């Protein structure tokens, strides 16, 4: 077949045809850029000397009833001024594209009009799974999952530094719904606004940590009756107050005694039947020596027991009593925790009625971190979503 005829058929002015391989069941076309030079991205000089090359394989619409595979030959050029060696880039195709847009839309249109999947796969040289995925999976990123009654929302770091993604989990079904870039209010609100209103009306509980951005976004989308603060983060605030008191006590001790106190850090909040006799005696001695330590430990234990309550109205009264007790204390860490609990009183108290935690979401966070470590980082957001 004439190369000029093929170039007219392809309608790719950026490339020219340099070769073709016609087989009984497919047609392979070799293309290269018409421009033999490249502007250096560093010094804006001219790069014309080719050092090495590589190929890209892209699927396209059939020609003469044969599936077409485009082989793009891209070279790596060298700048004569700064010796930088940039690769040739295609303006027609993206960096990781494996098919043309016209092939993608043609396959979707024919499949939705009733053409069998196996027939389309044979005609265009694709797999049946690819035909199904192009048709029913949105943006090539997995079939969209609907929002459930109870959601968990959290953040995770996709790269070192302040580069964060948001993950949303269906707590009833135990599976992630989506993950997207950003954790700001406008990012979360924009994603929820893209969902149908019928799905948003189905949501009754959203579990989150003590995050102002997540709370503001959920409040803007669902109102002020669905937020529930995760119990782990509430207890974490109380344990932080205990650590603050321990640090103040260490400054009053000798180095050897401070080391002994540090060894008992994980045993302060355990039950008596979980400790050895020597540990029980040591803990009792420290509680007797420092009344402030005894006060904060008892308060943290009462807060942990509060989450075991059953009825909403008595639980609210008991939580407010704990807050007042911490507020009247002479210890500054307890006063700080009392201010935090009073500001987040309503979302914390809703836990008694709904009984949802964010433990499942935190578990998915750990799995995502494991996936990223095993892959030595994932720069492609589509690949990250597929693995999750």
Secondary structure, DSSP 4 states (H G I P E B T S, - for coil): --HHHHHHHHT-TTEEEEEEEE-SSEEEEEEEES---EE-TTT--EEEEEEEEEEEEEEEEEETTEEEEEEEEEEEEEETTT---PBP--SSS-TT--B-HHHHHHHHHHHHTT--HHHHHHHHT--HHHHHHHHHSGGGS-PPPPP-SEEEEEEEEEETTTEEEEEEEETTTTEEEEEEE--SHHHHHHHHHTS-HHHHHH--EEEE-S-HHHHHHHHHHH-SSSEEE-HHHHHHHHHHHHHHHHHHHHTTS-HHHHHHHHHTGGGTTS-GGGS-HHHHHHHHHHHHH-HHHHHHHHHHHHHHHHTT---HHHHHHHHHHHHHHHHTSS-HHHHHHHHHHHHTHHHHHTHHHH---SHHHHHHHHHHHHHHHHTT----HHHHHHH-
